[in-house]
Amino acid sequence: MPSMMKDSFGRKVTGLRIALTPRCNLNCIYCHHEGEANPRGEISDEMVVSVARAAAHLGVRSLKFTGGEPLLRPGLAKLISRMPQELDLSLTTNGIFLAKLAEPLAQAGLDRVNVSLDSLRPEIYREITGCWEGDMEKVLAGIDAAQAAGLEPIKLNVVVLKENEAEIGNLIDFSRDRGLILQLIQLMDLHRSGISGDIDAIERDLASRADRVRTREMHRRKKYFLDGAEVEVVRPMDNTEFCANCTRLRVTSDGKIKPCLLRSDNLVEIGTCDCEKIIELLQEANSRREPYFGKERLPALRSAMMADCPRH
C-alpha cells in the first residue's frame, strides 16, 4: 500500500473531491460553487480517470464527485465504473435526478451519497433553492431510491439558514425515521449576507440533549447522538481546528487541482491525462497546502477570502 501524502504541516491527504461540472439545475442562495469563480470548459472523462488512478497511487482512499450537480454529467455510471477499485466512491447531489440514477450508479460501483435537503417545507425549499414546484418530492423519492440501491450511509446535508433554523428538530426526526445521518453545515457567509442561522444556539441545544458526543478525526467535527439520531455539525468558518485537520485536495470542473476551497491563487493546472505526470502535479499541489484559518492570520485571511470568493 502506498504511503499517504503529507503537507509541510503534517496533514495527510486521504480524500479527493472532483467537480464533474459547473452546471446545476438549482440556484441555491448559499452556493459557493466549490470555490470556482470562472470555470472554463469541463474536465474530460479521461482526465478524471487518470486523476483518480494517480490519487490512488499516492494513497488517497476516498473520492467524492461534486459539481455543480454531478448527476447532470452524461455517462456518469460508465465513468464511475472506470474508477480504481481501492477507492471509496461517494457523490454529493441535490437529489432531484437521483430516483432514476441511484440503481445504475450503485451497479457501476458508487458506494454512497450525500443529498442536500435544506427544508421539509415546499415553500421554504423553493425559496432557498430557486427550484420548481414538486422538486422537493423528487428529492424524497431520490433518497428512497438510494436506500433501495444500497447507497448508504446516506448523509443529509443541511446548510443552517435563518429560513430553516426553526426546522432543525423536524429534520432530526426525519433523519432518524429514515435512517439518515444529518449534517448541519455552517454557512460560509463570506460577504455578510445576513442569511446564516444561529448554529451556536443549535449546537448548544444538541449538546444539552445528546445521549453521547463523539469527535471525528476529520476536521474535529462533533457528532451528536440523540435517541437514535446521528447529527454531525460542520463548522468551517474561522475554525483553526477545521483547517488543521483537513485531509482533502480538490479538482475543479475545468481541470485544476485546488489545494484549498477558499483560495484561488495556488491552483495547479493539470493539462494532461498522463498518470505519471498527474502524480507529480498532485504532489506539487500538496506542497502548496496550508491551513487557511490560522490563529495568527485570521484577520488577513478573511480579507483575502472576501476577495477570492465569487459573489452570487
C-alpha positions in Angstrom: 0.0 0.0 0.0 1.5 3.4 -1.0 2.3 5.9 1.8 -0.1 8.8 2.1 1.0 12.3 1.1 1.6 14.8 3.9 2.0 18.5 3.6 4.5 20.6 5.5 2.1 20.9 8.4 1.9 17.1 8.7 -1.6 16.8 7.4 -2.3 13.6 5.4 -4.2 13.7 2.1 -6.7 10.8 2.3 -9.6 12.3 0.2 -10.1 13.9 -3.2 -13.1 15.8 -4.5 -13.6 16.1 -8.2 -16.2 18.6 -9.6 -17.5 17.0 -12.7 -19.4 20.0 -14.0 -20.1 23.6 -13.0 -23.7 23.3 -14.2 -26.6 23.0 -11.8 -30.3 22.9 -12.2 -30.8 24.8 -8.9 -29.8 28.3 -7.8 -29.3 27.9 -4.0 -28.9 31.2 -2.1 -25.8 29.9 -0.3 -23.9 28.1 -3.1 -20.1 28.7 -3.1 -19.6 26.9 -6.4 -16.9 24.7 -4.9 -14.7 27.8 -4.9 -14.8 28.2 -8.7 -15.1 31.8 -9.9 -15.0 31.4 -13.7 -14.6 27.8 -14.8 -13.6 27.3 -18.5 -14.7 24.1 -20.1 -15.5 20.8 -18.4 -13.0 18.1 -17.3 -12.8 15.1 -19.6 -13.6 11.5 -18.6 -10.0 10.5 -19.4 -8.6 13.2 -17.1 -11.0 12.2 -14.3 -9.9 8.5 -14.6 -6.2 9.5 -14.7 -6.5 11.8 -11.7 -8.3 9.1 -9.8 -5.6 6.5 -10.6 -2.8 8.9 -9.7 -4.5 9.8 -6.4 -5.0 6.1 -5.6 -1.3 5.5 -6.3 -0.5 8.3 -3.8 -2.5 6.7 -1.0 -5.8 8.5 -1.4 -8.7 6.2 -0.4 -11.9 8.2 -0.8 -13.1 10.1 -3.9 -16.2 12.3 -3.9 -17.8 13.6 -7.0 -19.3 17.0 -6.8 -20.4 19.8 -9.1 -22.4 21.9 -9.8 -24.8 19.0 -9.9 -22.8 15.8 -10.8 -25.9 14.0 -11.9 -26.1 16.3 -14.9 -22.9 14.7 -16.2 -23.6 12.5 -19.3 -22.4 8.9 -18.9 -21.8 9.2 -15.2 -22.4 5.5 -14.5 -19.9 4.5 -17.1 -17.3 6.9 -15.7 -17.8 5.6 -12.2 -17.3 2.0 -13.4 -13.8 3.0 -14.5 -12.6 4.2 -11.1 -9.9 2.3 -9.2 -11.4 -0.4 -7.1 -9.5 0.6 -4.0 -11.3 4.0 -3.8 -14.4 4.5 -1.7 -16.7 6.4 -4.1 -19.3 8.9 -3.0 -21.2 11.7 -4.6 -23.0 14.8 -3.4 -26.2 15.8 -5.1 -29.3 17.9 -4.8 -31.2 14.6 -5.4 -33.6 15.7 -8.0 -32.4 13.2 -10.6 -31.4 10.5 -8.1 -34.5 8.4 -8.3 -33.7 7.3 -11.8 -30.0 7.1 -11.4 -29.5 5.5 -8.0 -29.6 1.9 -9.1 -27.3 2.2 -12.2 -24.8 4.3 -10.2 -24.7 1.6 -7.4 -24.2 -1.1 -10.0 -21.4 0.9 -11.5 -19.6 1.0 -8.2 -20.8 4.1 -6.3 -20.7 3.4 -2.6 -22.8 6.2 -1.0 -24.4 9.6 -1.5 -24.8 12.9 0.3 -28.1 14.6 -0.5 -28.8 18.3 0.0 -32.2 19.0 1.5 -32.4 22.3 3.4 -36.1 22.2 4.3 -39.0 19.9 4.6 -41.5 22.7 3.8 -42.0 23.0 0.0 -42.3 26.8 0.0 -39.1 27.2 2.1 -37.3 24.7 0.0 -38.2 26.6 -3.2 -37.2 29.9 -1.6 -33.7 28.5 -0.7 -33.1 26.6 -3.9 -35.0 28.5 -6.6 -36.5 25.2 -7.7 -39.8 24.3 -9.4 -42.8 23.2 -7.5 -42.6 19.4 -7.0 -38.8 19.2 -6.9 -38.7 18.5 -3.2 -40.8 15.4 -3.7 -38.3 14.3 -6.3 -35.5 14.6 -3.7 -37.5 12.5 -1.3 -38.0 9.9 -4.0 -34.3 10.0 -4.7 -33.5 9.3 -1.1 -35.8 6.3 -1.1 -34.2 5.0 -4.4 -30.7 5.5 -3.0 -31.6 3.4 0.1 -33.1 0.7 -2.0 -29.9 0.6 -4.1 -27.7 0.3 -1.1 -26.0 3.7 -1.4 -25.6 4.0 2.3 -25.0 5.5 4.8 -26.8 8.5 3.2 -25.9 11.8 4.7 -28.5 14.6 4.5 -26.7 17.9 4.0 -28.5 20.9 5.6 -27.0 24.4 5.4 -28.2 26.2 8.5 -30.0 29.4 7.5 -32.5 31.8 9.0 -35.0 30.3 6.7 -34.7 26.8 8.1 -33.3 27.0 11.6 -36.8 26.6 13.1 -37.0 23.2 11.3 -33.9 21.6 12.7 -36.0 19.5 15.2 -38.1 18.2 12.3 -35.0 17.5 10.2 -33.6 15.5 13.1 -36.8 13.4 13.4 -36.9 12.9 9.6 -33.3 11.7 9.5 -33.9 9.4 12.5 -37.0 7.9 10.9 -35.3 7.4 7.5 -32.0 6.1 8.9 -30.0 9.0 7.6 -27.0 10.9 9.1 -27.9 14.6 9.4 -25.1 17.0 8.6 -25.8 20.6 9.8 -23.4 22.8 7.9 -22.4 26.3 9.0 -23.0 28.8 6.2 -19.8 30.2 4.7 -21.2 33.7 4.8 -18.2 35.3 3.2 -20.0 38.5 2.1 -22.0 39.1 5.3 -25.3 38.4 3.6 -27.1 38.0 6.9 -28.9 34.8 6.0 -27.0 32.4 8.2 -28.8 30.7 11.1 -27.6 30.6 14.7 -25.6 27.4 14.6 -24.1 28.2 18.0 -27.5 28.0 19.6 -28.4 24.9 17.7 -25.2 23.2 18.8 -25.7 24.1 22.4 -29.1 22.6 22.3 -27.7 19.4 20.7 -25.1 19.2 23.4 -27.7 19.5 26.1 -29.9 16.8 24.7 -27.3 14.3 23.3 -27.1 10.8 24.7 -23.4 10.9 23.8 -21.0 13.0 21.7 -18.1 11.8 19.5 -15.5 14.0 17.9 -14.4 12.8 14.4 -10.8 12.9 13.4 -11.7 14.6 10.1 -11.9 18.4 10.8 -12.5 17.6 14.5 -16.2 17.5 13.8 -18.6 16.7 16.6 -21.3 14.1 16.1 -24.3 14.1 18.5 -26.4 11.0 19.1 -29.9 11.8 20.2 -32.3 8.9 20.8 -31.2 7.0 17.7 -30.5 10.1 15.5 -27.0 10.9 14.3 -26.3 14.7 13.9 -22.9 15.9 12.7 -22.1 19.6 12.9 -19.7 21.0 10.3 -18.2 24.4 11.2 -15.6 25.7 8.7 -15.7 29.4 9.4 -12.8 30.9 11.4 -12.1 27.4 12.6 -8.4 26.6 13.1 -9.2 23.1 14.2 -11.2 22.5 10.9 -8.2 23.6 8.8 -5.6 21.9 10.9 -7.3 18.6 10.3 -8.0 19.0 6.6 -7.3 15.8 4.6 -8.5 16.9 1.1 -7.4 18.0 -2.3 -9.9 19.2 -4.9 -10.1 19.2 -8.6 -12.1 21.9 -10.3 -14.6 21.2 -13.1 -12.2 22.7 -15.6 -9.2 20.5 -14.6 -7.2 22.3 -12.0 -6.0 21.0 -8.7 -7.2 23.2 -5.9 -5.4 22.8 -2.6 -7.9 24.8 -0.6 -11.6 25.6 -1.1 -11.2 29.2 -0.1 -8.2 30.1 -2.2 -7.7 30.6 -6.0 -4.1 31.8 -6.0 -2.4 28.5 -5.7 -4.1 26.3 -8.3 -2.2 23.7 -10.3 -3.2 23.2 -13.9 -3.5 19.6 -14.9 -3.5 19.8 -18.7 -2.6 16.2 -19.3 -4.0 12.7 -19.0 -0.6 11.1 -18.3 -0.9 9.4 -15.0 2.8 9.7 -14.1 2.7 13.5 -14.7 -0.5 13.9 -12.7 1.2 12.1 -9.8 3.8 14.9 -9.9 1.1 17.6 -10.1 -0.8 16.2 -7.2 2.4 16.2 -5.2 3.1 19.8 -6.3 -0.5 20.8 -5.2 0.1 19.1 -1.9 3.2 21.2 -1.3 1.1 24.3 -1.6 -1.4 23.2 1.1 -1.6 25.2 4.3 -4.3 25.8 6.8 -6.5 28.7 5.6 -7.6 29.7 9.1 -4.6 30.0 11.4 -4.7 31.8 14.7 -2.2 34.4 13.8 -3.6 35.0 10.3 -7.3 35.2 10.7 -7.8 38.9 10.0 -5.7 39.0 6.8 -7.2 35.7 5.6 -10.7 36.9 6.0 -10.0 39.9 3.8 -8.4 37.7 1.2 -11.3 35.2 1.3 -13.7 38.0 0.6 -11.8 39.0 -2.5 -11.4 35.4 -3.8 -14.9 34.1 -3.3 -17.4 34.6 -6.2 -20.4 36.6 -5.5 -23.9 35.3 -6.3 
